[in-house]
Amino acid sequence: MSDSLSQFKWPLRLVGQPQSYSWGKVGKASRIAPFLEGEVAEGPLAEYWLGCHPKAPAQVILPEGARLSINDILSPSSALPFMLKVLSINPQFGLSIQSHPDTVRARELHARDPKNYPDPFHKPEVGVALSDVKLVYDIKSPENLRDLIHAYPELAELLSKDTKGLLDLKSWDGEETSTALRRGFFVDCISAEPTRVVEVISKILGRFDAGYEPESPEEISIIRRLSSTYGCGDPGLPALLVMNLVTLKPGDALFIGPNVPHAYLDGDLVECMACSDNVIRAGLTTKYRDVATLVSTTDFAFKGEPRFVETREMLNGFTEFSLAVNEFSLSAIRPGFKGVSLETRFGHSVIFCVGGRAELHERGSRAKTTLVDGSAILVPEGYSNLEISTEAAQVFVAQARGARI
């Protein structure tokens, strides 16, 4: 099929596809609810997809009002190599402890198990917070793990003899020892038998129920909340304690590359990622778990504490996110900027409006489009005379850099 997007003289409206996973906020409480047409049902609204993925391709609204799948407009060779999403996370569920495979492992997993790994592509992603977002990311430093075992001595019941031996060392000067300790803590917890996990989690919660003041009340609150959903025997619960608890404030962004365990626990965010739905899950989920694969692909070397994505404030109103990806770029236009120039010289783009009103117009023409909360626009490659003006809205611009790999 040839690419038919270029025949249109003006960018086309794009309508995303909601996903009703159990971990989504319910009904009108979901950040996704304002994006939807008609009455919002009282079910979970977890994600909103804007892209070409065959599981849930976005719809394009033609000038005369007809709707087509975006994959009927774009040829396979020019399909968007990225997906733009909104996530709205119910804190009672959170997302699973998971990671995403690199390109080589994605192909291997897809060939071996296409049901659970539906794409032969990697899935690097960046999340930008719309509200306060809580997540766990990667494994704590050796020093923080030593502090952890003092705060939660019950966890020692899940640790192997080898891990305890590493913990007893006075220092971890060598990278090999540090890596082994971090691997041991995580693997011992995420692989633990549910009956042993029940005993440990019950002891931890019982100690704090008896009046012991926790060093990290937030960690205990999360464990208590998720144990009521998944049961005290889920190995994801002790694994959460071994991971870094991170808070994103609105506007903060975190990049998640391949082979990094993580789990969003609460909040609303915009995500941009390579066009893949590959997820390796290991805990806190009713879906397929593949603990062995997650463990074997995780890089346990300590690379420092989690750091937010660096941004660059441009004079023209753009905030650019610094991302080490080949498929896409992501930027945002801050509220209150007028006449911000947009060029799509490198590939098709998706413009997404959040939290207010904005206007897309063409220089030297009366053509314009008003954007409201949840509006999305598909802009063909090669446009160079578009301008965006915002009021209270934040406008995200995801642009293709090249074919997915």
Residue, then its C-alpha position, 0 to 999 in steps of 0.5 A: m500500500s502506498d502512503s496516502l497521508s501526503q494527499f491531505k493539505w492539512p494535518l489530520r485529527l487523531v483519536g487514540q484507543p483506550q485500554s481497560y487493564s485492571w490497574g487503571k483508575v476507574g471511570k471519571a477518576s481516570r486521567i483518560a476519561p476527558f479524552l473519550e467521546g460519550e458517556v464514560a463507563e465505570g470500568p478501569l481506564a488504564e492507557y490511551w494509545l496513539g500510534c500504529h501498533p496493530k493491537a490498538p491502532a489510532q483512528v484518523i479523522l478525514p476532512e469530510g468526517a470519515r474515520l480510518s485506521i491510521n494503518d490505512i493511511l500510513s504504509p508499513s514503511s512509513a508507520l510511526p516507529f513510536m507510540l505515545k501513551v497516557l497512563s492513569i494508575n490506580p494505586q490499589f493495583g500499580l503495574s507489575i514489576q517488569s522490564h523490557p528486552d533489548t533488540v536481540r532478546a526481543r527477537e529471541l523471545h518473540a520467536r520462542d513465545p509470540k503469545n507472551y512476547p508479541d513483537p520482535f522489537h525493543k521498547p525503550e520508553v520515557g515517562v513524563a509526569l502529569s501528576d505526582v507519580k510513584l514508581v520503583y526503579d532498578i535495584k538499590s545501592p549496596e549501602n542502601l541494601r545494608d540499611l534495608i536489612h537493618a530496617y527490615p531484618e525479616l527480609a534476611e529469612l528470604l536471603s540465601k547463604d551466599t547473599k548473606g555472606l556478601l552482606d557481611l563484607k565490610s565493603w564492596d570495593g569491587e564491581e563484581t562484589s557489588t553486582a553480586l550483592r544487588r543480584g542476590f537481594f533481588v533474585d532471592c526476593i523475586s524467586a521466593e516461595p509464596t509461603r515464605v513470603v507470606e511469613v516475612i510480609s506478615k511479620i513486617l506488617g505485624r511489627f508496624d501494626a504493633g506500634y513500631e515506627p517505620e523508617s520509611p512510612e511510604e514503603i510500608s503504606i505501599i506494601r500494605r496496599l498492594s498486599s491487600t490486592y495481590g496477597c501477602g505471598d506475592p514475591g513482588l512485595p519484598a522485591l519492591l523493598v529492594m528497589n529504589l522508590v522514586t517520585l516524579k513531580p509534574g514535568d519530571a521525566l524518567f527514561i527506562g532503557p532495556n533490561v531495567p526492572h521497574a514498576y509504576l505504582d501511582g499517578d498519571l503520566v505521558e509515555c513515549m516509546a518504541c512501537s512495541d508491546n513487549v513486557i517481561r513480568a515478574g511480580l504483582t500481576t495476574k498476567y504471565r510471569d517470566v521471572a527467569t527471563l527477567v533475572s537473566t536479562t537484568d543488568f545488576a551493575f550499579k550505575g548510580e542513583p536514578r536520575f531524571v531525563e535532562t531537558r533543554e529549554m529552547l527560546n522558541g518555547f520548546t522543552e526538549f527531552s534528551l533521549a538516547v533512542n533512534e526511533f523518536s524525539l520528544s519535546a513539550i511546549r510550555p503553557g503560555f507560548k504563542g507562535v511556536s514554529l513546528e517543522t516535521r523535516f525528519g518524519h511524521s509527528v504526533i501533537f498531543c494537547v494536555g490540560g487546556r486549549a491550544e491552537l495549531h495554525e498555518r503561517g500565511s493562511r487562515a487554516k487552523t485547528t483548536l486543540v483541547d485536553g486530549s486532542a491529538i494531531l497527525v502531522p505528515e513529514g515535510y511540514s515547515n510552516l505550522e505554528i502552535s499557540t498555547e493557553a493553559a495547555q501543555v503540548f507534547v510533540a513526538q516526532a519520528r526519527g527513523a524506522r523501528i529497529 
